Amino acid sequence: MGDPQALIVISSDKEEDGQQVMAQGNEEVKEDVESSEEPPDWLPDGWIMEIYHNDDGTFNKYYISPVSGCTFTTQSAVMKHLFSATDERILKAKETAEKNQFMRTHDWLPKGWQLEIRAGGKNMDKMYKFFVDPQAGVRLQSKEDILANVELNPDELLKGWVKEVAFRRTEKGLKKHLVKKLQLHFLSSKA
């Protein structure tokens, strides 16, 4: 009718001491359920073992990696995961992402400006992007607004210099030219 060496678990609802009767072939073997709930020796430190008892008296064991969160049901699957060095790659990727997260910036964004992202909306499900100049206390929402603000208030010019915009008509339309000039102020002397 089947393999005479197959393992059969027999449990009773009346048992409260945590003992299960197991039959293998013709002989009965008792196993402590609590001992099966301890992590096996081959499971690495930090890994989580979860045991779920089913209504039919059987139980399922799950082994969870603390790094990747991957779940496995067999020792061979855990070992395959460990030898594939997946956890090391995940840790390395997380470290790289943490380092690069603050380094990313827009090339066109002027020096000192910061990108601020805020949640909003009725359920805080919308994301709004602002560009902030903390020194001037200016908060703008678009690249065009920032570039216009920077063109009107150039910090890179020396004192006394003025930035002008000149437009010239060409065959393709209007062409914009930025001109920097030294503005001279003559003081009138009252004598």
C-alpha positions, 0 to 999 in steps of 0.5 A: 500500500505504500512505503512501510518506512513512511512517517505517520504522525498521530495526534489527539485533541486531548493531549495537552503535554505537547507529546505526539505519537509518531508511527514508523512502520510498525513501531511507535515513536514519541517526539516532543513537539517543543524540540521540533520548534527549536532552530536546527543547528545548520540554520545560521544565526539571525535567521528566523524559523516560523512553524505553522500548525495546520488544522489536520495536525501537520505543521509547516516550517519556514526559514526566513533570511533576515537580510533579504526577507526570502522565505524557504521551506527546506534545508537544501533551499536555504543552503543554496541561497547561502552559497549563492551569496545573495545576502551579501549582494543585497547588503552591498546594494543597500550600502551603495544606495545609502551612499549615493542617495544624498549625492544625487543632484541636478546639474542645473540646480544652483549652488546652495539650493536644495530639493525638498519633496513633501507629501500632500493631498487628502490622504497624504498620497501625493508628492510635491517637489520644491526647490529651496534656497535656504539663504534667500528663503525662496521656495520654487516649484519649477526649473524655469522659475529657478533659472529666471530667479537666478538670472535676475539675481546673479550672485556670481557677478562682482559688485557694480556689474549688471547682467542684461538680457538682449534679444536679437531677431534672426531668421529662426526667430528671436535669440536671447543673449546674456550680457554682463556690463560694468555699471558706473555710478558717478558721484556728483560733488556738491561744492 
